[in-house]
Amino acid sequence: MEHSEPDTRTLERGLGEYVGAVAAALGVPAESMTVEISDTATAYLGLPRRWLDRPDHDVMLVWSERRGWALAVETDPADAPVLIARYGGGDLVPPPGAVARFVADAAAGHHTGQERPDPAAALTRKSLAERLMPYRRHPG
């Protein structure tokens, strides 16, 4: 019998490689990224820039398997981040260059992709693993 769900380690490795490719496209060092696989697969990239409206707060790019990429301003730890823009287009795993363009466009004031993602677009763990396969450098 074939397993329908990928194991956590495989998924984490694939997501780490994908987020690493996004970080490289943005010129962000690997130390600024985290990936976590729990009840939801998520990723975080701390960006080396400030936002004009909130110059004292860090900017972050976050990803989840349910919502895709979002650009936000970090606030106090007790408060939710302030959403700047969400990657639109329905692709929850867009190419790293497309994510970099999204960040550049948002930084230039073009708040693209503000729409809410379609709940039906959420990825299953199996489909996520398949989407991440091209980013896996070391199979197994």
Secondary structure, 3 states (H helix, E strand, C coil): CCCCCCCHHHHHHHHHHHHHHHHHHHCCCHHHEEEEECCCEEEEEEEEEEECCEEEEEEEEEEECCCEEEEEECCCCCCCCEEEEECCCCCCCCCHHHHHHHHHHHHCCCCCCCCCCCHHHCCCHHHHHHHHHHHCCCCC
